Amino acid sequence: MRFSTHGKSSQKATMYPPGASHQKLLDGFGKLKAESLAGALLLVGGRDFRSLSVRNAQTSLRHDRRTSYWSHAAVILSWNANNPARSLGLEVALDPVDPVLQVPERNGVTTLDYRNYLDARLYPNLALIHVALKDVPGEQDGEAIVARTAAQRQQQVLTAAKNPCTQRETFRLWEGLATWSRYAYAPELATNPLLENMPHPGASFCEYVYASAEVDLVPGASTSHTCPELIWASVRHWQSTIDSAGSTLHAHVLIGDEHGKPLDTLPLTIKG
């Protein structure tokens, strides 16, 4: 593996101060054209017990061994400019909105309810990443042509997101849920999945989606360590490599919980 801080530092992130609201981030991100945001990436960092387990699992990928900001990654299918909370997206979540719809025949992929992640108390860390795809040049009869337009590549991304089983042998999202769920509930009883080359299922889904457009979202990973931390590292430190693959990443980021502060403990007795 490679540590997430390797590579040349990038300025492709708009950082909001810790006291800023999630709505301010949405407003800033929404200044881009809505149609260009189809395929955008979502990173969130939660404070519940399971989210903190995932954040702590990624410490080995940071040179400072500090807790990752991020516990989950997802794909935005369409951006609702008038009401961003109603934007449509897909994810592979350890706690899906409707567990009945998380099934093996869809490789664990479900729709996301973006409103859940706007609760700043539960999800203080939020990032929206615009992936600006570029035309792919080619050659025909000795003359330069556009082999695939940016719009065609964007459509490839969206098609892949809606068809999550086309590379199931490589992107084992359903199996990843089983491994990561055990670790998230009892990290003291299970081996860190990243140390067993089991990528984080939500981040792996994002990687799969962009592989369809020949974009490597995690060039900083030399083995199967795909996780939200490495997607974040791509924004911050691997932009030149991403650029060479015909895309540019730019993130709008709010970090309200840098070190992984847990929620208050509940009383042992349940009232009712």
FILUM-96365 format. One line per 4 residues: number of its first residue (from 1); their letters; for each residue x, y, z of C-alpha. Coordinates in steps of 0.1 Angstrom, whole numbers, always signed. Example, Ala and Ser with C-alpha at 12.3 -4.5 7.8 and 13.67 -1.06 7.14 Angstrom:
2
1	AS	+123:-45:+78 | +137:-11:+71
end
This chain:
272
1	MRFS	+0:+0:+0 | +10:+36:-3 | +3:+63:+24 | -24:+87:+15
5	THGK	-2:+118:+18 | +23:+107:-10 | +22:+126:-43 | +22:+162:-52
9	SSQK	-2:+183:-31 | -32:+197:-50 | -54:+228:-44 | -84:+211:-59
13	ATMY	-105:+214:-28 | -127:+242:-15 | -125:+240:+23 | -153:+254:+45
17	PPGA	-146:+264:+81 | -157:+239:+108 | -185:+262:+119 | -201:+264:+85
21	SHQK	-234:+247:+78 | -239:+218:+54 | -262:+241:+35 | -234:+265:+28
25	LLDG	-214:+237:+12 | -244:+226:-9 | -249:+262:-21 | -212:+264:-31
29	FGKL	-212:+231:-49 | -245:+238:-66 | -231:+268:-84 | -219:+243:-111
33	KAES	-243:+233:-138 | -266:+205:-125 | -261:+183:-155 | -223:+183:-151
37	LAGA	-227:+170:-115 | -242:+136:-126 | -217:+111:-114 | -203:+133:-86
41	LLLV	-189:+116:-56 | -201:+119:-20 | -178:+114:+11 | -192:+115:+46
45	GGRD	-177:+110:+80 | -200:+98:+108 | -198:+98:+146 | -218:+67:+153
49	FRSL	-200:+36:+166 | -199:+18:+132 | -187:+49:+113 | -159:+55:+138
53	SVRN	-148:+19:+134 | -145:+24:+97 | -127:+58:+101 | -102:+42:+125
57	AQTS	-96:+12:+102 | -80:+36:+77 | -53:+50:+100 | -28:+26:+85
61	LRHD	-31:+45:+52 | -21:+78:+67 | +15:+88:+74 | +4:+103:+107
65	RRTS	-17:+73:+117 | -46:+96:+126 | -83:+88:+123 | -96:+93:+88
69	YWSH	-122:+120:+82 | -143:+96:+62 | -165:+66:+68 | -185:+62:+36
73	AAVI	-185:+70:-1 | -213:+71:-27 | -222:+82:-62 | -246:+110:-71
77	LSWN	-268:+101:-101 | -285:+134:-106 | -282:+167:-88 | -314:+186:-78
81	ANNP	-304:+223:-81 | -336:+235:-65 | -335:+211:-36 | -301:+194:-32
85	ARSL	-314:+172:-4 | -336:+155:-30 | -307:+146:-53 | -306:+110:-64
89	GLEV	-277:+86:-57 | -265:+51:-52 | -244:+35:-25 | -232:+3:-8
93	ALDP	-239:+11:+28 | -233:-8:+60 | -266:+8:+72 | -288:+12:+41
97	VDPV	-320:+32:+42 | -341:+1:+34 | -323:-32:+42 | -349:-51:+23
101	LQVP	-336:-36:-9 | -299:-45:-2 | -297:-78:-21 | -270:-100:-36
105	ERNG	-285:-97:-71 | -277:-60:-70 | -242:-66:-54 | -254:-47:-23
109	VTTL	-261:-14:-41 | -291:+6:-29 | -305:+41:-34 | -293:+67:-9
113	DYRN	-314:+93:+10 | -291:+123:+9 | -311:+139:+37 | -297:+115:+62
117	YLDA	-262:+128:+56 | -272:+164:+62 | -275:+158:+99 | -244:+177:+111
121	RLYP	-245:+160:+145 | -243:+125:+131 | -223:+133:+99 | -201:+163:+107
125	NLAL	-178:+157:+78 | -191:+161:+43 | -175:+164:+8 | -189:+166:-26
129	IHVA	-165:+158:-54 | -171:+170:-90 | -155:+147:-115 | -150:+167:-147
133	LKDV	-144:+142:-174 | -127:+153:-206 | -128:+142:-243 | -106:+112:-251
137	PGEQ	-85:+119:-282 | -80:+93:-309 | -67:+90:-344 | -84:+79:-376
141	DGEA	-67:+77:-410 | -37:+96:-395 | -59:+125:-383 | -66:+135:-347
145	IVAR	-102:+129:-337 | -123:+127:-305 | -126:+90:-297 | -151:+95:-269
149	TAAQ	-166:+128:-258 | -169:+138:-222 | -207:+134:-224 | -202:+98:-236
153	RQQQ	-179:+90:-208 | -202:+105:-182 | -230:+83:-196 | -207:+53:-192
157	VLTA	-203:+62:-155 | -240:+64:-150 | -247:+32:-168 | -221:+13:-148
161	AKNP	-236:+27:-115 | -270:+13:-125 | -256:-21:-135 | -234:-30:-105
165	CTQR	-228:-67:-114 | -210:-65:-147 | -176:-69:-130 | -187:-88:-100
169	ETFR	-156:-111:-99 | -134:-80:-94 | -157:-58:-74 | -171:-80:-47
173	LWEG	-193:-54:-31 | -217:-79:-14 | -189:-99:+1 | -173:-66:+13
177	LATW	-204:-58:+32 | -201:-91:+52 | -165:-85:+61 | -168:-48:+69
181	SRYA	-201:-52:+89 | -183:-76:+113 | -155:-52:+118 | -177:-22:+122
185	YAPE	-197:-39:+150 | -168:-55:+168 | -134:-42:+156 | -116:-59:+186
189	LATN	-128:-93:+173 | -121:-90:+136 | -90:-82:+115 | -90:-49:+98
193	PLLE	-104:-56:+63 | -79:-34:+46 | -51:-56:+60 | -68:-86:+44
197	NMPH	-71:-68:+10 | -108:-63:+13 | -117:-29:+0 | -144:-7:+16
201	PGAS	-176:-16:-3 | -189:+20:-7 | -156:+33:-20 | -151:+2:-42
205	FCEY	-184:+9:-58 | -172:+44:-67 | -140:+29:-81 | -160:+4:-102
209	VYAS	-182:+31:-116 | -153:+52:-128 | -133:+23:-141 | -160:+21:-168
213	AEVD	-147:+54:-181 | -111:+44:-177 | -105:+66:-147 | -85:+52:-117
217	LVPG	-100:+70:-87 | -73:+56:-64 | -39:+58:-81 | -24:+60:-47
221	ASTS	-33:+23:-39 | -9:-4:-51 | -31:-32:-38 | -68:-37:-29
225	HTCP	-70:-10:-3 | -97:+12:-18 | -115:+31:+9 | -129:+67:+14
229	ELIW	-95:+78:+27 | -78:+70:-7 | -105:+88:-27 | -98:+118:-5
233	ASVR	-61:+114:-11 | -67:+114:-48 | -83:+149:-45 | -55:+162:-23
237	HWQS	-24:+146:-36 | -28:+127:-69 | -45:+152:-91 | -18:+151:-117
241	TIDS	-22:+114:-121 | -60:+118:-123 | -56:+145:-149 | -35:+122:-171
245	AGST	-65:+98:-172 | -87:+125:-187 | -105:+139:-157 | -102:+165:-130
249	LHAH	-115:+162:-94 | -126:+192:-74 | -141:+189:-39 | -162:+211:-17
253	VLIG	-153:+200:+19 | -165:+206:+54 | -147:+189:+83 | -166:+193:+116
257	DEHG	-150:+164:+134 | -113:+160:+127 | -103:+134:+152 | -133:+111:+155
261	KPLD	-152:+123:+186 | -179:+97:+195 | -215:+106:+203 | -225:+108:+240
265	TLPL	-230:+74:+255 | -266:+63:+263 | -278:+50:+297 | -278:+13:+302
269	TIKG	-315:+12:+309 | -340:+17:+281 | -370:+38:+291 | -405:+28:+278
end
